[in-house]
Amino acid sequence: SILAQALAAYAQQAGRGRTKFRPSSKRPARPHGMAFFRAASLAVLAVGALADLKRKEGDVPQRGGPGGGARGPGEGGPGEGGPGWGRPGQKPREPDEMGFLTSAERTLALEWTPTTRTVAEALEITFPKQAGWPNACFREAGCTALRDSMQQRKVALWVERDLLAGPDPFGASGGQVLVPQPTANDTGDQLDEGHYAVYSRRQVCFIVAKSLLGAGTVGYDNGLARILNTTVPHCGTPSPGVARPEGYEPSALTGEFGMTLWALLSACAADPTLRAGGQGPSIIVAKASRRPEVDTVRMAASTAPLAGANLSACRYNDGDAGPVEAEGLRPILPLECRPPTVGAPGRDFMTGGGVQRVYGQAIQDISAKFLGGYVFGNACGLGGGQDERLMTYFPEIFALTFFLSEDAEHPQLREPAWVIGARMIAIGLDGTARFDHRLEIDDALPMESDLATVVVGGHVLKVSQSTPFLAFMSENQGFLDEGSYWEGGRDFKDMQDNMFLARQNRHPLQREVDPDIWYSFMYQVRAWYAAVAVTSYHPDLHEGLRRVVRSLGTGPFLAGLWFGDSQLGFLTVWIGHAIAARTWGRGEDSLPVQYYIYADFTENPGNQCFVHAGDSCRECLARCAASPLPTSAFWLPDYAFMGPGANQSCVVDSQQYCGQKGFQDVVAAYKDRTALELWQDVERVLGAANATAIPTAQVFDELLAATA
């Protein structure tokens, strides 16, 4: 009778399936009922269906919208109760073995195209003759010796027999992979603003495996399949001494992207949470709502104390490295601020390492309009700026970033976006990228030890909290009109002269405050606020974000490869965060921000030195010039190189432009003021200057002189 009830329940669910997963109006509807009924004949699914009898008829995970959400049975709405739980006083229950979940109103259910290569063939493309295969020994999987390590044959068998031939992680949708369907036509990806999607760890591994084996999705030209099979002629190979299999051109599949995707599958094969077909923890992808009007942000700033930002600072490698102790700054843990050594990175907001990383410190990815930067068709792995390199170290984010878009030009997730539950698979990366080619698989990769329990849409989920990830951009890309140069409308010398001024914080366009100018300072403050405020995201996620994210680390926001003024970047972070932090809580419960300072950040190396005063600035610049980054650690356009031979990556011959005041002077002067007061003073000082003349002083000097 139990089996009969289970089969009846699954048959009823199968009937609902025809409308539960609604296809796009541009694509023909696909039958789901028969797939569900056939699946019901399997005992394992029948037992699962029996559990569904206890659920209310209205439990439809992918349904919901802003303010509503994908709620489970009998649970309170978003924001109720304590952190991560539903109703006040409700006893926590065991986490659901959830797979796909979304707040989107419509969901696409997609068939896979056939694979085009075997597991062995796919491995040979990325690791010819096994060259470069890591044999990772994951501690949380119980590995203590070489015999326990994830050797290539072991991983291949797991992918073939367990992941692809075992219980389908998308079995609840008849084996069809699910993606949210946006209602807007201009999102660039599959998520509307203010919505989210959730996949299980096993589902992400499954998507990756299918893609590595050449499968795509019928009627949906997903970016993951495309980037893995897009030829990039200039790409090198991680194993140049080994011949590639015939018929395969350089692509993400043959470079570091392919390597770290296989490293992810190696971790999945070892993962205790995925044994016996388990879905494992969840990974949440969430996009922010549309940015508010600047006046709305100003109003919030009027009552936001700057002290509420809980700002701390770390001098990572700038000549006097270590935690900054100064008036108005919150202390930063030595574990979060450790200088690098000669041969290895230290500890900053970008370093991984399951043993040492402080769980809950979020990484702020200074992205383009889309996560991952300009890698599609341009890169096979490590290279470019910060966001491109992070994609290599976060294969789960890489996979979902590209899988959740079919955009023709940039098939990538748009910003601002949180990714919660993804992990940094390797160690070697820091803000300088000096050591990132080590790309060592992290033996201490967390699998279970870092899991936190949250409620999303009424469902109790487990998510990794080791490396929360927030990607968003400053609103100044292209303000120097670099596009004219690339289109032939501007000569090299003119572009070079303008770039040198920008890298020295001396370009007048960096200081725009006119509201009619799209890259004005006010829009940078709004960009930070809109991306960081927890209220910018779906209400289903608020308590879970507050539970998992404990601080936010950032580097030279505004002043990376968009070449803004690093002093204005610091002011943007402090003002914008003071406003946004209050949406997370008040006082000690608000979200702290940790500002990291580098002599040689991977983007625009040397420019961040100007946030220091006098001798500290000059020492920082000298340090960059004395030990410049290797060419593998940065990218700059040709016209940005400085020095007599125009071949120096650092900001050189510029010590005379160091100011008398530094960020610590600004913090001391404004620590008891509101965000709006500092914001207004900055705009007043910048607005009083000649809009076309080359500035003669740094922003901090002008600000503090005018308000003395």
WONORKA-V178914 format. One record per residue. RES is the residue in one small letter. PSI is psi in whole degrees, -180 to 180 (999 if undefined). Layout:
res=RES psi=PSI
res=RES psi=PSI
This chain:
res=s psi=-33
res=i psi=-45
res=l psi=-38
res=a psi=-43
res=q psi=-42
res=a psi=-45
res=l psi=-39
res=a psi=-42
res=a psi=-42
res=y psi=-36
res=a psi=-40
res=q psi=-41
res=q psi=-36
res=a psi=-40
res=g psi=-41
res=r psi=-26
res=g psi=-25
res=r psi=-24
res=t psi=-16
res=k psi=-43
res=f psi=95
res=r psi=123
res=p psi=162
res=s psi=149
res=s psi=-18
res=k psi=-8
res=r psi=146
res=p psi=146
res=a psi=149
res=r psi=137
res=p psi=140
res=h psi=-22
res=g psi=-47
res=m psi=-37
res=a psi=-41
res=f psi=-41
res=f psi=-40
res=r psi=-41
res=a psi=-30
res=a psi=-21
res=s psi=-14
res=l psi=131
res=a psi=-38
res=v psi=-35
res=l psi=-31
res=a psi=-42
res=v psi=-41
res=g psi=-37
res=a psi=-34
res=l psi=-39
res=a psi=-31
res=d psi=-21
res=l psi=-27
res=k psi=-9
res=r psi=151
res=k psi=154
res=e psi=-31
res=g psi=11
res=d psi=88
res=v psi=97
res=p psi=-36
res=q psi=-2
res=r psi=161
res=g psi=177
res=g psi=-176
res=p psi=127
res=g psi=-15
res=g psi=-83
res=g psi=177
res=a psi=86
res=r psi=153
res=g psi=-176
res=p psi=130
res=g psi=22
res=e psi=155
res=g psi=167
res=g psi=172
res=p psi=141
res=g psi=-7
res=e psi=152
res=g psi=-169
res=g psi=177
res=p psi=123
res=g psi=1
res=w psi=172
res=g psi=-107
res=r psi=151
res=p psi=130
res=g psi=-3
res=q psi=135
res=k psi=128
res=p psi=141
res=r psi=170
res=e psi=145
res=p psi=145
res=d psi=148
res=e psi=70
res=m psi=144
res=g psi=-121
res=f psi=141
res=l psi=140
res=t psi=156
res=s psi=-5
res=a psi=149
res=e psi=-27
res=r psi=150
res=t psi=138
res=l psi=134
res=a psi=117
res=l psi=138
res=e psi=149
res=w psi=144
res=t psi=161
res=p psi=149
res=t psi=154
res=t psi=-3
res=r psi=156
res=t psi=171
res=v psi=-44
res=a psi=-41
res=e psi=-41
res=a psi=-41
res=l psi=-38
res=e psi=-31
res=i psi=-44
res=t psi=-37
res=f psi=71
res=p psi=128
res=k psi=30
res=q psi=13
res=a psi=124
res=g psi=-5
res=w psi=131
res=p psi=-20
res=n psi=55
res=a psi=145
res=c psi=91
res=f psi=119
res=r psi=-40
res=e psi=-9
res=a psi=3
res=g psi=14
res=c psi=128
res=t psi=-9
res=a psi=167
res=l psi=-36
res=r psi=-21
res=d psi=-6
res=s psi=164
res=m psi=80
res=q psi=157
res=q psi=-42
res=r psi=-39
res=k psi=-44
res=v psi=-42
res=a psi=-44
res=l psi=-40
res=w psi=-44
res=v psi=-44
res=e psi=-49
res=r psi=-35
res=d psi=-56
res=l psi=-49
res=l psi=-31
res=a psi=-8
res=g psi=-162
res=p psi=129
res=d psi=122
res=p psi=-15
res=f psi=27
res=g psi=-30
res=a psi=-18
res=s psi=28
res=g psi=25
res=g psi=3
res=q psi=134
res=v psi=142
res=l psi=140
res=v psi=146
res=p psi=150
res=q psi=119
res=p psi=152
res=t psi=-26
res=a psi=154
res=n psi=-4
res=d psi=26
res=t psi=-27
res=g psi=-13
res=d psi=-167
res=q psi=3
res=l psi=126
res=d psi=159
res=e psi=136
res=g psi=12
res=h psi=171
res=y psi=163
res=a psi=147
res=v psi=133
res=y psi=151
res=s psi=162
res=r psi=-41
res=r psi=-39
res=q psi=-40
res=v psi=-43
res=c psi=-40
res=f psi=-45
res=i psi=-44
res=v psi=-47
res=a psi=-46
res=k psi=-42
res=s psi=-41
res=l psi=-29
res=l psi=7
res=g psi=4
res=a psi=148
res=g psi=-164
res=t psi=133
res=v psi=124
res=g psi=3
res=y psi=110
res=d psi=72
res=n psi=147
res=g psi=-26
res=l psi=-48
res=a psi=-36
res=r psi=-45
res=i psi=-32
res=l psi=-19
res=n psi=16
res=t psi=123
res=t psi=134
res=v psi=92
res=p psi=-34
res=h psi=-2
res=c psi=139
res=g psi=-160
res=t psi=141
res=p psi=-19
res=s psi=74
res=p psi=-19
res=g psi=-1
res=v psi=132
res=a psi=140
res=r psi=153
res=p psi=145
res=e psi=146
res=g psi=0
res=y psi=122
res=e psi=162
res=p psi=134
res=s psi=-179
res=a psi=-28
res=l psi=-32
res=t psi=-5
res=g psi=-159
res=e psi=-27
res=f psi=-46
res=g psi=-39
res=m psi=-45
res=t psi=-25
res=l psi=-40
res=w psi=-34
res=a psi=-37
res=l psi=-45
res=l psi=-32
res=s psi=-44
res=a psi=-38
res=c psi=-40
res=a psi=-28
res=a psi=-16
res=d psi=120
res=p psi=-28
res=t psi=-12
res=l psi=4
res=r psi=152
res=a psi=35
res=g psi=11
res=g psi=144
res=q psi=-29
res=g psi=-173
res=p psi=171
res=s psi=156
res=i psi=125
res=i psi=130
res=v psi=124
res=a psi=133
res=k psi=148
res=a psi=159
res=s psi=172
res=r psi=141
res=r psi=141
res=p psi=171
res=e psi=151
res=v psi=-38
res=d psi=-34
res=t psi=-41
res=v psi=-40
res=r psi=-40
res=m psi=-42
res=a psi=-33
res=a psi=-25
res=s psi=-25
res=t psi=11
res=a psi=110
res=p psi=139
res=l psi=-29
res=a psi=-24
res=g psi=-12
res=a psi=-18
res=n psi=51
res=l psi=133
res=s psi=165
res=a psi=146
res=c psi=123
res=r psi=103
res=y psi=-48
res=n psi=38
res=d psi=18
res=g psi=-27
res=d psi=62
res=a psi=153
res=g psi=177
res=p psi=140
res=v psi=124
res=e psi=112
res=a psi=160
res=e psi=128
res=g psi=-6
res=l psi=139
res=r psi=142
res=p psi=146
res=i psi=141
res=l psi=140
res=p psi=-31
res=l psi=-21
res=e psi=-3
res=c psi=90
res=r psi=123
res=p psi=154
res=p psi=161
res=t psi=-176
res=v psi=-38
res=g psi=6
res=a psi=154
res=p psi=161
res=g psi=-133
res=r psi=112
res=d psi=-168
res=f psi=-13
res=m psi=-9
res=t psi=146
res=g psi=-157
res=g psi=101
res=g psi=-26
res=v psi=-41
res=q psi=-24
res=r psi=139
res=v psi=114
res=y psi=140
res=g psi=-8
res=q psi=113
res=a psi=147
res=i psi=125
res=q psi=113
res=d psi=116
res=i psi=86
res=s psi=176
res=a psi=-164
res=k psi=-14
res=f psi=146
res=l psi=143
res=g psi=-7
res=g psi=-148
res=y psi=51
res=v psi=-27
res=f psi=117
res=g psi=0
res=n psi=-19
res=a psi=156
res=c psi=0
res=g psi=-130
res=l psi=138
res=g psi=177
res=g psi=-145
res=g psi=-161
res=q psi=-48
res=d psi=-35
res=e psi=-41
res=r psi=-37
res=l psi=-33
res=m psi=-34
res=t psi=-37
res=y psi=-14
res=f psi=76
res=p psi=-30
res=e psi=-40
res=i psi=-43
res=f psi=-48
res=a psi=-49
res=l psi=-34
res=t psi=-44
res=f psi=-33
res=f psi=-29
res=l psi=25
res=s psi=145
res=e psi=23
res=d psi=142
res=a psi=-42
res=e psi=-44
res=h psi=83
res=p psi=72
res=q psi=154
res=l psi=138
res=r psi=156
res=e psi=167
res=p psi=145
res=a psi=138
res=w psi=143
res=v psi=116
res=i psi=129
res=g psi=-10
res=a psi=158
res=r psi=151
res=m psi=114
res=i psi=-19
res=a psi=168
res=i psi=156
res=g psi=-21
res=l psi=139
res=d psi=-172
res=g psi=-21
res=t psi=-23
res=a psi=16
res=r psi=-31
res=f psi=13
res=d psi=-18
res=h psi=-6
res=r psi=-44
res=l psi=52
res=e psi=126
res=i psi=133
res=d psi=108
res=d psi=-23
res=a psi=21
res=l psi=124
res=p psi=136
res=m psi=-41
res=e psi=-31
res=s psi=-22
res=d psi=14
res=l psi=136
res=a psi=151
res=t psi=127
res=v psi=162
res=v psi=128
res=v psi=118
res=g psi=34
res=g psi=-2
res=h psi=134
res=v psi=118
res=l psi=157
res=k psi=135
res=v psi=149
res=s psi=138
res=q psi=14
res=s psi=-40
res=t psi=73
res=p psi=148
res=f psi=122
res=l psi=121
res=a psi=129
res=f psi=163
res=m psi=158
res=s psi=157
res=e psi=57
res=n psi=17
res=q psi=125
res=g psi=13
res=f psi=-20
res=l psi=6
res=d psi=46
res=e psi=-25
res=g psi=-34
res=s psi=-36
res=y psi=-47
res=w psi=-24
res=e psi=1
res=g psi=8
res=g psi=7
res=r psi=136
res=d psi=165
res=f psi=-45
res=k psi=-42
res=d psi=-44
res=m psi=-39
res=q psi=-45
res=d psi=-43
res=n psi=-39
res=m psi=-40
res=f psi=-43
res=l psi=-43
res=a psi=-41
res=r psi=-16
res=q psi=11
res=n psi=37
res=r psi=14
res=h psi=129
res=p psi=-30
res=l psi=-22
res=q psi=-19
res=r psi=21
res=e psi=139
res=v psi=0
res=d psi=125
res=p psi=-18
res=d psi=-6
res=i psi=121
res=w psi=-21
res=y psi=18
res=s psi=161
res=f psi=-38
res=m psi=-32
res=y psi=-21
res=q psi=-42
res=v psi=-45
res=r psi=-40
res=a psi=-45
res=w psi=-48
res=y psi=-49
res=a psi=-33
res=a psi=-33
res=v psi=-32
res=a psi=127
res=v psi=-27
res=t psi=-6
res=s psi=-11
res=y psi=166
res=h psi=136
res=p psi=-28
res=d psi=-25
res=l psi=-9
res=h psi=-52
res=e psi=-34
res=g psi=-42
res=l psi=-44
res=r psi=-30
res=r psi=-38
res=v psi=-40
res=v psi=121
res=r psi=-18
res=s psi=168
res=l psi=120
res=g psi=142
res=t psi=163
res=g psi=-139
res=p psi=65
res=f psi=139
res=l psi=-29
res=a psi=27
res=g psi=-125
res=l psi=2
res=w psi=-10
res=f psi=41
res=g psi=-177
res=d psi=123
res=s psi=-31
res=q psi=-41
res=l psi=-29
res=g psi=-44
res=f psi=-45
res=l psi=-37
res=t psi=-47
res=v psi=-47
res=w psi=-46
res=i psi=-52
res=g psi=-38
res=h psi=-35
res=a psi=-35
res=i psi=-45
res=a psi=-34
res=a psi=-30
res=r psi=-20
res=t psi=-14
res=w psi=-21
res=g psi=178
res=r psi=152
res=g psi=-130
res=e psi=-16
res=d psi=-6
res=s psi=172
res=l psi=115
res=p psi=153
res=v psi=138
res=q psi=117
res=y psi=119
res=y psi=135
res=i psi=132
res=y psi=146
res=a psi=-24
res=d psi=60
res=f psi=152
res=t psi=-22
res=e psi=129
res=n psi=54
res=p psi=133
res=g psi=-29
res=n psi=-34
res=q psi=-15
res=c psi=-27
res=f psi=-8
res=v psi=-12
res=h psi=162
res=a psi=143
res=g psi=-120
res=d psi=-34
res=s psi=-39
res=c psi=-47
res=r psi=-39
res=e psi=-39
res=c psi=-47
res=l psi=-41
res=a psi=-37
res=r psi=-42
res=c psi=-46
res=a psi=-34
res=a psi=-29
res=s psi=69
res=p psi=159
res=l psi=146
res=p psi=155
res=t psi=-22
res=s psi=-13
res=a psi=-2
res=f psi=167
res=w psi=137
res=l psi=146
res=p psi=154
res=d psi=-38
res=y psi=-1
res=a psi=-13
res=f psi=139
res=m psi=-176
res=g psi=170
res=p psi=-37
res=g psi=9
res=a psi=47
res=n psi=16
res=q psi=127
res=s psi=-29
res=c psi=162
res=v psi=103
res=v psi=166
res=d psi=41
res=s psi=11
res=q psi=-30
res=q psi=-13
res=y psi=2
res=c psi=140
res=g psi=174
res=q psi=-23
res=k psi=148
res=g psi=-177
res=f psi=-31
res=q psi=-34
res=d psi=-40
res=v psi=-43
res=v psi=-45
res=a psi=-37
res=a psi=-29
res=y psi=6
res=k psi=-25
res=d psi=14
res=r psi=174
res=t psi=164
res=a psi=-38
res=l psi=-38
res=e psi=-45
res=l psi=-42
res=w psi=-49
res=q psi=-40
res=d psi=-40
res=v psi=-47
res=e psi=-34
res=r psi=-44
res=v psi=-46
res=l psi=-36
res=g psi=-24
res=a psi=-12
res=a psi=160
res=n psi=120
res=a psi=-16
res=t psi=-13
res=a psi=147
res=i psi=126
res=p psi=146
res=t psi=-7
res=a psi=156
res=q psi=159
res=v psi=-45
res=f psi=-41
res=d psi=-45
res=e psi=-40
res=l psi=-50
res=l psi=-28
res=a psi=-39
res=a psi=-24
res=t psi=9
res=a psi=999
